[in-house]
Amino acid sequence: MGSSSVRDSSGVQIVSNPATVRGDSGCVAVDTVPTLTIGGADAEGPYDLLRVFGALRLADGGVVVLNGATSELRFFNGAGRHLRTVGRWGSGPGEFRRPGAPVWFGTDTLVVYDTWTARATLVSARGALLKSVRIEGIAGGGELLGRLSDGSLLLAITRGVTEGTEPGVRRDPVHLVRLSGEGVVRDTLGSFRGPEVAVQIVGSSTAMTGAPFSRRTSFAVGGDRVFVADNAEYRVRVYANGRLERITEKSVAPVPITASDIEREKAQRRGSGRDPSWLAWLDRLYQRDRLPASFPVFGGITVDAEGWLWVRAYAPSPGGGFAWDIFDASGRLRCTCQLPSGFRVREVGRDHLLGVGSDADGVEQVRLLRLRRGG
């Protein structure tokens, strides 16, 4: 069990961390019993949740939930009582076809980006529709990552498969585009390797799905910094004002992918599918010599309200509880925090974690967990 070290490389600070550290008194602890639960098997009406794409805690203690199945923003008070619903499925102002997770746009306004229509909708923290802005120069697609401290919005755009695409596994670039608050494209902060996808061509149809044990790049926004991490290696790059400022890295030993790992994931993909062409393609996709030798080194990243970096451990299936490595604002590994089984983080605040879990019947619930800093 070692300690962190810092060195400089051409003006870029590199913070190297050991594989494990002793949890210190300045780290965090998370309660396992929720202080608020919304949804579940017996829920009805606005409490019935399906495909929760995002959730944010409001300043008054309430919660806003993006329910993907109905393209609605649902507002609840601090006791979990439904207050109002904003939006619906559609292509007009205040409507969503394929909404992403809401992000904060200032202290009392949130913004939802619709990837289908390339439209950003601003909504007050009280649930009032403020305005809808079409992003000019963007054909659609992408993910709204967050708002930078200068007021601009950061959008990650990945181009899909196009005519003439060859079958096989590929990684197309992701472009980070900075937008003004009025939806005008300012500039591009950089291009990075996108998710590893498998392309299948059957006749005149082209289909795309995530590759087995897929490598991908995760992004997060915290204040004026942008965090970029390709899970092919445990290195998180931190950019400030478009310049690489720091690299946070951790020593890890690769975890080999075994034959049983391959069969388990293949069976999950197969499900109840019986189409011969699909099953034949699946067999080719999971041939041992076509697969990586080891798992990705982590699952994803997020940044909390204090600017600390959270890195989620990789898990081949989402059923278990995830462990998160927690790095302070200087890039030093402080501790590892184990979260409850099946809990998927949507927001890390100063004193809370907001996320999604499932009840005993497998029905989605939004859960609020208390977070205590300083252990």
DOKEMAR-206360 format. One record per residue (C-alpha): residue in three letters; residue number from 1; x, y, z. Coordinates in nm, 2 decimals, padded with zeros to 4 digits. Layout:
// residues N
+-----+-----+--------+--------+--------+
:  aa :   i :      x :      y :      z :
+-----+-----+--------+--------+--------+
: ala : NUM :      X :      Y :      Z :
...
+-----+-----+--------+--------+--------+
//
This chain:
// residues 375
+-----+-----+--------+--------+--------+
:  aa :   i :      x :      y :      z :
+-----+-----+--------+--------+--------+
: met :   1 :  00.00 :  00.00 :  00.00 :
: gly :   2 :  00.19 :  00.31 : -00.13 :
: ser :   3 :  00.12 :  00.68 : -00.16 :
: ser :   4 :  00.05 :  00.92 : -00.44 :
: ser :   5 :  00.33 :  01.08 : -00.63 :
: val :   6 :  00.33 :  01.39 : -00.85 :
: arg :   7 :  00.55 :  01.48 : -01.14 :
: asp :   8 :  00.56 :  01.73 : -01.43 :
: ser :   9 :  00.57 :  01.64 : -01.80 :
: ser :  10 :  00.59 :  01.93 : -02.04 :
: gly :  11 :  00.37 :  02.15 : -01.82 :
: val :  12 :  00.12 :  01.87 : -01.75 :
: gln :  13 :  00.09 :  01.75 : -01.39 :
: ile :  14 :  00.08 :  01.37 : -01.36 :
: val :  15 : -00.06 :  01.23 : -01.04 :
: ser :  16 :  00.02 :  00.86 : -01.00 :
: asn :  17 : -00.17 :  00.66 : -00.74 :
: pro :  18 : -00.12 :  00.31 : -00.60 :
: ala :  19 : -00.36 :  00.02 : -00.65 :
: thr :  20 : -00.50 :  00.06 : -00.30 :
: val :  21 : -00.49 :  00.32 : -00.02 :
: arg :  22 : -00.59 :  00.33 :  00.34 :
: gly :  23 : -00.91 :  00.52 :  00.37 :
: asp :  24 : -00.84 :  00.84 :  00.55 :
: ser :  25 : -01.05 :  01.06 :  00.78 :
: gly :  26 : -01.10 :  01.32 :  00.50 :
: cys :  27 : -01.28 :  01.08 :  00.26 :
: val :  28 : -01.65 :  01.01 :  00.23 :
: ala :  29 : -01.90 :  00.75 :  00.37 :
: val :  30 : -02.24 :  00.67 :  00.22 :
: asp :  31 : -02.54 :  00.54 :  00.41 :
: thr :  32 : -02.69 :  00.23 :  00.27 :
: val :  33 : -03.05 :  00.30 :  00.38 :
: pro :  34 : -03.22 :  00.56 :  00.16 :
: thr :  35 : -03.36 :  00.87 :  00.31 :
: leu :  36 : -03.61 :  00.90 :  00.02 :
: thr :  37 : -03.75 :  00.64 : -00.22 :
: ile :  38 : -03.97 :  00.71 : -00.52 :
: gly :  39 : -04.13 :  00.43 : -00.73 :
: gly :  40 : -04.15 :  00.06 : -00.70 :
: ala :  41 : -04.38 : -00.23 : -00.79 :
: asp :  42 : -04.69 : -00.08 : -00.62 :
: ala :  43 : -04.64 :  00.27 : -00.76 :
: glu :  44 : -04.90 :  00.42 : -00.99 :
: gly :  45 : -04.93 :  00.73 : -01.20 :
: pro :  46 : -04.63 :  00.97 : -01.18 :
: tyr :  47 : -04.47 :  00.74 : -00.92 :
: asp :  48 : -04.45 :  00.46 : -01.17 :
: leu :  49 : -04.10 :  00.49 : -01.32 :
: leu :  50 : -03.94 :  00.32 : -01.62 :
: arg :  51 : -03.60 :  00.40 : -01.78 :
: val :  52 : -03.49 :  00.68 : -01.55 :
: phe :  53 : -03.24 :  00.86 : -01.76 :
: gly :  54 : -03.15 :  01.12 : -01.50 :
: ala :  55 : -03.23 :  01.28 : -01.17 :
: leu :  56 : -03.13 :  01.59 : -00.98 :
: arg :  57 : -03.19 :  01.71 : -00.63 :
: leu :  58 : -03.34 :  02.06 : -00.60 :
: ala :  59 : -03.23 :  02.33 : -00.36 :
: asp :  60 : -03.55 :  02.29 : -00.15 :
: gly :  61 : -03.48 :  01.92 : -00.10 :
: gly :  62 : -03.71 :  01.80 : -00.38 :
: val :  63 : -03.61 :  01.58 : -00.67 :
: val :  64 : -03.67 :  01.61 : -01.05 :
: val :  65 : -03.67 :  01.28 : -01.25 :
: leu :  66 : -03.64 :  01.23 : -01.62 :
: asn :  67 : -03.86 :  00.93 : -01.70 :
: gly :  68 : -03.74 :  00.81 : -02.03 :
: ala :  69 : -04.03 :  00.58 : -02.11 :
: thr :  70 : -04.28 :  00.88 : -02.12 :
: ser :  71 : -04.03 :  01.16 : -02.21 :
: glu :  72 : -04.14 :  01.35 : -01.89 :
: leu :  73 : -03.98 :  01.56 : -01.63 :
: arg :  74 : -04.15 :  01.47 : -01.30 :
: phe :  75 : -04.10 :  01.70 : -01.00 :
: phe :  76 : -04.13 :  01.57 : -00.64 :
: asn :  77 : -04.10 :  01.75 : -00.30 :
: gly :  78 : -03.86 :  01.65 : -00.03 :
: ala :  79 : -04.10 :  01.39 :  00.11 :
: gly :  80 : -04.14 :  01.22 : -00.23 :
: arg :  81 : -04.49 :  01.36 : -00.32 :
: his :  82 : -04.55 :  01.44 : -00.68 :
: leu :  83 : -04.59 :  01.81 : -00.76 :
: arg :  84 : -04.60 :  01.84 : -01.13 :
: thr :  85 : -04.50 :  01.69 : -01.46 :
: val :  86 : -04.34 :  01.88 : -01.75 :
: gly :  87 : -04.30 :  01.77 : -02.11 :
: arg :  88 : -04.43 :  01.48 : -02.31 :
: trp :  89 : -04.34 :  01.27 : -02.61 :
: gly :  90 : -04.33 :  01.48 : -02.93 :
: ser :  91 : -04.13 :  01.71 : -03.15 :
: gly :  92 : -04.27 :  02.05 : -03.05 :
: pro :  93 : -04.15 :  02.31 : -02.80 :
: gly :  94 : -04.16 :  02.15 : -02.45 :
: glu :  95 : -04.18 :  01.80 : -02.60 :
: phe :  96 : -03.91 :  01.54 : -02.62 :
: arg :  97 : -03.84 :  01.25 : -02.86 :
: arg :  98 : -03.53 :  01.12 : -02.71 :
: pro :  99 : -03.43 :  01.33 : -02.40 :
: gly : 100 : -03.10 :  01.29 : -02.22 :
: ala : 101 : -03.03 :  01.34 : -01.85 :
: pro : 102 : -03.11 :  01.70 : -01.72 :
: val : 103 : -02.81 :  01.91 : -01.62 :
: trp : 104 : -02.80 :  02.24 : -01.42 :
: phe : 105 : -02.80 :  02.56 : -01.62 :
: gly : 106 : -02.73 :  02.80 : -01.33 :
: thr : 107 : -02.86 :  02.76 : -00.98 :
: asp : 108 : -03.23 :  02.75 : -01.04 :
: thr : 109 : -03.26 :  02.64 : -01.40 :
: leu : 110 : -03.20 :  02.30 : -01.56 :
: val : 111 : -03.17 :  02.21 : -01.93 :
: val : 112 : -03.27 :  01.89 : -02.12 :
: tyr : 113 : -03.11 :  01.81 : -02.45 :
: asp : 114 : -03.32 :  01.61 : -02.70 :
: thr : 115 : -03.09 :  01.40 : -02.91 :
: trp : 116 : -03.35 :  01.34 : -03.18 :
: thr : 117 : -03.44 :  01.70 : -03.25 :
: ala : 118 : -03.11 :  01.87 : -03.14 :
: arg : 119 : -03.32 :  02.10 : -02.92 :
: ala : 120 : -03.23 :  02.22 : -02.57 :
: thr : 121 : -03.52 :  02.30 : -02.34 :
: leu : 122 : -03.48 :  02.52 : -02.03 :
: val : 123 : -03.70 :  02.45 : -01.73 :
: ser : 124 : -03.71 :  02.63 : -01.40 :
: ala : 125 : -03.65 :  02.45 : -01.07 :
: arg : 126 : -04.02 :  02.50 : -01.00 :
: gly : 127 : -04.12 :  02.32 : -01.32 :
: ala : 128 : -04.20 :  02.61 : -01.55 :
: leu : 129 : -04.10 :  02.58 : -01.92 :
: leu : 130 : -03.88 :  02.88 : -02.00 :
: lys : 131 : -03.77 :  02.84 : -02.36 :
: ser : 132 : -03.67 :  02.58 : -02.62 :
: val : 133 : -03.36 :  02.64 : -02.84 :
: arg : 134 : -03.27 :  02.46 : -03.16 :
: ile : 135 : -02.90 :  02.39 : -03.18 :
: glu : 136 : -02.79 :  02.52 : -03.52 :
: gly : 137 : -02.53 :  02.32 : -03.70 :
: ile : 138 : -02.60 :  02.00 : -03.52 :
: ala : 139 : -02.79 :  01.73 : -03.71 :
: gly : 140 : -02.89 :  01.55 : -03.40 :
: gly : 141 : -02.75 :  01.28 : -03.17 :
: gly : 142 : -02.50 :  01.34 : -02.89 :
: glu : 143 : -02.51 :  01.38 : -02.51 :
: leu : 144 : -02.52 :  01.70 : -02.30 :
: leu : 145 : -02.24 :  01.66 : -02.05 :
: gly : 146 : -02.29 :  01.97 : -01.84 :
: arg : 147 : -02.24 :  02.34 : -01.80 :
: leu : 148 : -01.90 :  02.50 : -01.77 :
: ser : 149 : -01.83 :  02.78 : -01.53 :
: asp : 150 : -01.82 :  03.03 : -01.81 :
: gly : 151 : -02.19 :  02.96 : -01.89 :
: ser : 152 : -02.13 :  02.74 : -02.20 :
: leu : 153 : -02.27 :  02.40 : -02.25 :
: leu : 154 : -02.06 :  02.09 : -02.35 :
: leu : 155 : -02.21 :  01.85 : -02.59 :
: ala : 156 : -02.05 :  01.51 : -02.69 :
: ile : 157 : -02.14 :  01.41 : -03.05 :
: thr : 158 : -02.07 :  01.06 : -03.20 :
: arg : 159 : -02.15 :  01.00 : -03.56 :
: gly : 160 : -02.34 :  00.68 : -03.63 :
: val : 161 : -02.28 :  00.42 : -03.90 :
: thr : 162 : -02.31 :  00.54 : -04.26 :
: glu : 163 : -02.36 :  00.39 : -04.60 :
: gly : 164 : -02.05 :  00.19 : -04.71 :
: thr : 165 : -01.95 :  00.11 : -04.35 :
: glu : 166 : -01.76 : -00.22 : -04.32 :
: pro : 167 : -01.88 : -00.49 : -04.08 :
: gly : 168 : -01.67 : -00.56 : -03.77 :
: val : 169 : -01.57 : -00.38 : -03.45 :
: arg : 170 : -01.48 : -00.01 : -03.46 :
: arg : 171 : -01.44 :  00.30 : -03.25 :
: asp : 172 : -01.56 :  00.62 : -03.42 :
: pro : 173 : -01.45 :  00.96 : -03.28 :
: val : 174 : -01.65 :  01.16 : -03.02 :
: his : 175 : -01.63 :  01.54 : -03.07 :
: leu : 176 : -01.67 :  01.77 : -02.77 :
: val : 177 : -01.86 :  02.08 : -02.89 :
: arg : 178 : -01.90 :  02.39 : -02.68 :
: leu : 179 : -02.23 :  02.58 : -02.71 :
: ser : 180 : -02.33 :  02.92 : -02.59 :
: gly : 181 : -02.63 :  02.95 : -02.36 :
: glu : 182 : -02.83 :  03.05 : -02.67 :
: gly : 183 : -02.74 :  02.72 : -02.84 :
: val : 184 : -02.48 :  02.86 : -03.08 :
: val : 185 : -02.18 :  02.64 : -03.15 :
: arg : 186 : -01.87 :  02.82 : -03.02 :
: asp : 187 : -01.59 :  02.57 : -03.09 :
: thr : 188 : -01.47 :  02.21 : -03.06 :
: leu : 189 : -01.26 :  02.13 : -02.75 :
: gly : 190 : -01.13 :  01.81 : -02.91 :
: ser : 191 : -01.20 :  01.47 : -03.06 :
: phe : 192 : -01.16 :  01.14 : -02.86 :
: arg : 193 : -01.21 :  00.77 : -02.92 :
: gly : 194 : -01.58 :  00.68 : -02.90 :
: pro : 195 : -01.74 :  00.36 : -02.77 :
: glu : 196 : -01.63 :  00.03 : -02.93 :
: val : 197 : -01.92 : -00.10 : -03.14 :
: ala : 198 : -01.99 : -00.40 : -03.36 :
: val : 199 : -02.14 : -00.34 : -03.70 :
: gln : 200 : -02.35 : -00.60 : -03.87 :
: ile : 201 : -02.47 : -00.59 : -04.23 :
: val : 202 : -02.75 : -00.81 : -04.34 :
: gly : 203 : -02.86 : -00.75 : -04.70 :
: ser : 204 : -02.92 : -00.38 : -04.74 :
: ser : 205 : -02.96 : -00.32 : -04.36 :
: thr : 206 : -02.68 : -00.20 : -04.13 :
: ala : 207 : -02.71 : -00.25 : -03.75 :
: met : 208 : -02.48 : -00.14 : -03.47 :
: thr : 209 : -02.45 : -00.27 : -03.11 :
: gly : 210 : -02.20 : -00.25 : -02.83 :
: ala : 211 : -01.90 : -00.47 : -02.88 :
: pro : 212 : -01.83 : -00.74 : -02.62 :
: phe : 213 : -01.64 : -00.60 : -02.32 :
: ser : 214 : -01.65 : -00.27 : -02.49 :
: arg : 215 : -01.38 : -00.01 : -02.45 :
: arg : 216 : -01.53 :  00.34 : -02.43 :
: thr : 217 : -01.44 :  00.70 : -02.33 :
: ser : 218 : -01.63 :  00.86 : -02.04 :
: phe : 219 : -01.67 :  01.23 : -01.99 :
: ala : 220 : -01.76 :  01.45 : -01.70 :
: val : 221 : -01.78 :  01.82 : -01.63 :
: gly : 222 : -01.69 :  01.99 : -01.30 :
: gly : 223 : -01.68 :  02.37 : -01.28 :
: asp : 224 : -01.44 :  02.49 : -01.55 :
: arg : 225 : -01.28 :  02.15 : -01.60 :
: val : 226 : -01.35 :  01.86 : -01.84 :
: phe : 227 : -01.26 :  01.51 : -01.74 :
: val : 228 : -01.19 :  01.25 : -02.01 :
: ala : 229 : -01.12 :  00.88 : -01.95 :
: asp : 230 : -01.07 :  00.59 : -02.19 :
: asn : 231 : -01.12 :  00.27 : -02.00 :
: ala : 232 : -00.86 :  00.09 : -02.20 :
: glu : 233 : -00.62 :  00.23 : -01.94 :
: tyr : 234 : -00.66 :  00.38 : -01.59 :
: arg : 235 : -00.58 :  00.74 : -01.68 :
: val : 236 : -00.81 :  01.04 : -01.65 :
: arg : 237 : -00.72 :  01.35 : -01.84 :
: val : 238 : -00.83 :  01.68 : -01.69 :
: tyr : 239 : -00.87 :  01.98 : -01.93 :
: ala : 240 : -00.90 :  02.35 : -01.82 :
: asn : 241 : -00.98 :  02.61 : -02.08 :
: gly : 242 : -00.92 :  02.36 : -02.36 :
: arg : 243 : -00.57 :  02.28 : -02.23 :
: leu : 244 : -00.46 :  01.95 : -02.08 :
: glu : 245 : -00.38 :  02.04 : -01.72 :
: arg : 246 : -00.35 :  01.71 : -01.53 :
: ile : 247 : -00.35 :  01.33 : -01.57 :
: thr : 248 : -00.47 :  01.12 : -01.28 :
: glu : 249 : -00.36 :  00.76 : -01.31 :
: lys : 250 : -00.38 :  00.45 : -01.09 :
: ser : 251 : -00.18 :  00.13 : -01.09 :
: val : 252 : -00.41 : -00.17 : -01.18 :
: ala : 253 : -00.35 : -00.53 : -01.28 :
: pro : 254 : -00.54 : -00.65 : -01.58 :
: val : 255 : -00.82 : -00.90 : -01.51 :
: pro : 256 : -00.82 : -01.17 : -01.77 :
: ile : 257 : -01.15 : -01.26 : -01.96 :
: thr : 258 : -01.22 : -01.63 : -01.91 :
: ala : 259 : -01.42 : -01.87 : -02.12 :
: ser : 260 : -01.70 : -01.87 : -01.86 :
: asp : 261 : -01.71 : -01.48 : -01.88 :
: ile : 262 : -01.75 : -01.51 : -02.26 :
: glu : 263 : -02.03 : -01.76 : -02.23 :
: arg : 264 : -02.22 : -01.57 : -01.96 :
: glu : 265 : -02.22 : -01.24 : -02.16 :
: lys : 266 : -02.30 : -01.42 : -02.48 :
: ala : 267 : -02.60 : -01.58 : -02.32 :
: gln : 268 : -02.72 : -01.25 : -02.19 :
: arg : 269 : -02.70 : -01.10 : -02.54 :
: arg : 270 : -02.87 : -01.40 : -02.69 :
: gly : 271 : -03.17 : -01.38 : -02.46 :
: ser : 272 : -03.47 : -01.54 : -02.62 :
: gly : 273 : -03.36 : -01.45 : -02.97 :
: arg : 274 : -03.40 : -01.73 : -03.23 :
: asp : 275 : -03.32 : -01.56 : -03.56 :
: pro : 276 : -03.06 : -01.78 : -03.73 :
: ser : 277 : -02.87 : -01.49 : -03.89 :
: trp : 278 : -02.85 : -01.31 : -03.55 :
: leu : 279 : -02.73 : -01.62 : -03.37 :
: ala : 280 : -02.47 : -01.69 : -03.63 :
: trp : 281 : -02.34 : -01.33 : -03.61 :
: leu : 282 : -02.33 : -01.35 : -03.23 :
: asp : 283 : -02.12 : -01.67 : -03.25 :
: arg : 284 : -01.87 : -01.49 : -03.48 :
: leu : 285 : -01.87 : -01.18 : -03.25 :
: tyr : 286 : -01.78 : -01.39 : -02.95 :
: gln : 287 : -01.50 : -01.59 : -03.10 :
: arg : 288 : -01.21 : -01.59 : -02.86 :
: asp : 289 : -00.95 : -01.46 : -03.10 :
: arg : 290 : -01.18 : -01.16 : -03.18 :
: leu : 291 : -01.20 : -01.05 : -02.81 :
: pro : 292 : -00.97 : -00.85 : -02.59 :
: ala : 293 : -00.76 : -01.05 : -02.34 :
: ser : 294 : -00.88 : -00.86 : -02.03 :
: phe : 295 : -01.17 : -00.65 : -01.90 :
: pro : 296 : -01.18 : -00.27 : -01.93 :
: val : 297 : -01.00 : -00.12 : -01.63 :
: phe : 298 : -01.30 :  00.08 : -01.50 :
: gly : 299 : -01.67 :  00.13 : -01.58 :
: gly : 300 : -01.73 :  00.51 : -01.59 :
: ile : 301 : -01.66 :  00.85 : -01.42 :
: thr : 302 : -01.85 :  01.13 : -01.25 :
: val : 303 : -01.75 :  01.45 : -01.07 :
: asp : 304 : -01.92 :  01.55 : -00.74 :
: ala : 305 : -02.02 :  01.89 : -00.62 :
: glu : 306 : -01.68 :  01.95 : -00.46 :
: gly : 307 : -01.49 :  01.88 : -00.78 :
: trp : 308 : -01.38 :  01.53 : -00.66 :
: leu : 309 : -01.35 :  01.26 : -00.92 :
: trp : 310 : -01.54 :  00.93 : -00.88 :
: val : 311 : -01.43 :  00.63 : -01.09 :
: arg : 312 : -01.66 :  00.33 : -01.10 :
: ala : 313 : -01.52 : -00.02 : -01.11 :
: tyr : 314 : -01.60 : -00.23 : -01.42 :
: ala : 315 : -01.85 : -00.51 : -01.38 :
: pro : 316 : -01.95 : -00.74 : -01.67 :
: ser : 317 : -02.31 : -00.74 : -01.54 :
: pro : 318 : -02.50 : -00.46 : -01.36 :
: gly : 319 : -02.65 : -00.68 : -01.08 :
: gly : 320 : -02.39 : -00.63 : -00.81 :
: gly : 321 : -02.29 : -00.33 : -00.60 :
: phe : 322 : -02.03 : -00.10 : -00.76 :
: ala : 323 : -01.71 :  00.01 : -00.59 :
: trp : 324 : -01.60 :  00.36 : -00.66 :
: asp : 325 : -01.25 :  00.50 : -00.64 :
: ile : 326 : -01.26 :  00.86 : -00.50 :
: phe : 327 : -01.00 :  01.12 : -00.59 :
: asp : 328 : -00.98 :  01.46 : -00.44 :
: ala : 329 : -00.95 :  01.78 : -00.64 :
: ser : 330 : -00.57 :  01.74 : -00.67 :
: gly : 331 : -00.60 :  01.40 : -00.82 :
: arg : 332 : -00.50 :  01.20 : -00.51 :
: leu : 333 : -00.68 :  00.87 : -00.44 :
: arg : 334 : -00.85 :  00.91 : -00.10 :
: cys : 335 : -01.05 :  00.59 : -00.06 :
: thr : 336 : -01.27 :  00.33 : -00.23 :
: cys : 337 : -01.65 :  00.34 : -00.15 :
: gln : 338 : -01.88 :  00.04 : -00.20 :
: leu : 339 : -02.23 :  00.13 : -00.29 :
: pro : 340 : -02.55 : -00.08 : -00.24 :
: ser : 341 : -02.61 : -00.36 : -00.48 :
: gly : 342 : -02.77 : -00.24 : -00.81 :
: phe : 343 : -02.75 :  00.13 : -00.72 :
: arg : 344 : -02.67 :  00.34 : -01.03 :
: val : 345 : -02.55 :  00.69 : -00.96 :
: arg : 346 : -02.72 :  00.98 : -01.13 :
: glu : 347 : -02.58 :  01.27 : -00.91 :
: val : 348 : -02.32 :  01.31 : -00.64 :
: gly : 349 : -02.39 :  01.62 : -00.43 :
: arg : 350 : -02.22 :  01.77 : -00.13 :
: asp : 351 : -02.42 :  01.56 :  00.11 :
: his : 352 : -02.61 :  01.31 : -00.10 :
: leu : 353 : -02.61 :  01.05 : -00.37 :
: leu : 354 : -02.91 :  01.04 : -00.60 :
: gly : 355 : -02.95 :  00.73 : -00.81 :
: val : 356 : -03.16 :  00.44 : -00.94 :
: gly : 357 : -03.21 :  00.10 : -00.80 :
: ser : 358 : -03.46 : -00.18 : -00.83 :
: asp : 359 : -03.70 : -00.33 : -00.58 :
: ala : 360 : -03.75 : -00.71 : -00.52 :
: asp : 361 : -03.97 : -00.72 : -00.83 :
: gly : 362 : -03.71 : -00.56 : -01.05 :
: val : 363 : -03.90 : -00.23 : -01.08 :
: glu : 364 : -03.71 :  00.09 : -01.09 :
: gln : 365 : -03.69 :  00.33 : -00.79 :
: val : 366 : -03.52 :  00.66 : -00.74 :
: arg : 367 : -03.33 :  00.66 : -00.42 :
: leu : 368 : -03.16 :  00.93 : -00.22 :
: leu : 369 : -02.86 :  00.82 :  00.00 :
: arg : 370 : -02.69 :  01.04 :  00.26 :
: leu : 371 : -02.32 :  01.12 :  00.20 :
: arg : 372 : -02.10 :  01.22 :  00.48 :
: arg : 373 : -01.77 :  01.39 :  00.40 :
: gly : 374 : -01.48 :  01.35 :  00.64 :
: gly : 375 : -01.58 :  00.98 :  00.69 :
+-----+-----+--------+--------+--------+
//
